[in-house]
Amino acid sequence: MSISDISGKEIFSQNINSNMMEVNQQLSDGIYFVQFKSLEKNMLFTSKLVIKN
């Protein structure tokens, strides 16, 4: 899983092996993109994340 800012800069990345995960990252207000990649099935899922503190 990775989180990138609106410019495409990766600000967080971590391999996950479960259905649930907690991200302890202080994100400023803004729009981010979260990507999940499956190596076994060669799949990519991208979602938009909006942070408003």
C-alpha positions as CSV (number, residue, x, y, z in Angstrom):
1,M,0.0,0.0,0.0
2,S,1.2,3.5,-0.7
3,I,0.0,7.0,-0.2
4,S,0.9,9.8,-2.6
5,D,0.2,13.5,-2.5
6,I,-1.5,15.4,-5.3
7,S,1.8,16.0,-7.1
8,G,2.5,12.2,-7.1
9,K,5.2,12.2,-4.4
10,E,5.0,9.0,-2.4
11,I,4.8,10.0,1.3
12,F,4.0,6.5,2.8
13,S,4.6,3.0,1.7
14,Q,4.2,-0.3,3.6
15,N,3.6,-4.0,2.7
16,I,0.4,-5.4,4.1
17,N,-0.5,-9.0,4.8
18,S,-4.0,-8.6,6.4
19,N,-7.4,-7.1,5.7
20,M,-7.0,-4.3,8.1
21,M,-4.2,-1.8,8.7
22,E,-3.6,1.4,10.7
23,V,-1.6,4.2,9.2
24,N,0.1,6.4,11.9
25,Q,1.1,9.3,9.6
26,Q,0.3,12.9,10.2
27,L,-1.2,14.1,7.0
28,S,-1.9,17.8,6.3
29,D,-5.2,18.9,4.8
30,G,-5.4,18.0,1.2
31,I,-6.0,15.3,-1.4
32,Y,-4.0,12.1,-1.5
33,F,-4.1,8.9,-3.5
34,V,-4.0,5.5,-1.9
35,Q,-2.8,2.6,-4.0
36,F,-3.1,-1.1,-3.3
37,K,-1.1,-3.5,-5.4
38,S,-1.6,-7.3,-5.6
39,L,1.5,-9.1,-6.7
40,E,-0.2,-12.5,-7.0
41,K,-3.0,-11.3,-9.2
42,N,-1.2,-8.4,-10.9
43,M,-4.0,-6.0,-9.9
44,L,-3.9,-2.3,-8.9
45,F,-6.6,-0.4,-7.0
46,T,-6.4,3.4,-6.5
47,S,-8.6,5.5,-4.3
48,K,-8.8,9.2,-3.5
49,L,-8.3,10.2,0.2
50,V,-9.4,13.7,1.3
51,I,-8.1,15.0,4.7
52,K,-9.8,17.9,6.5
53,N,-8.6,18.5,10.0
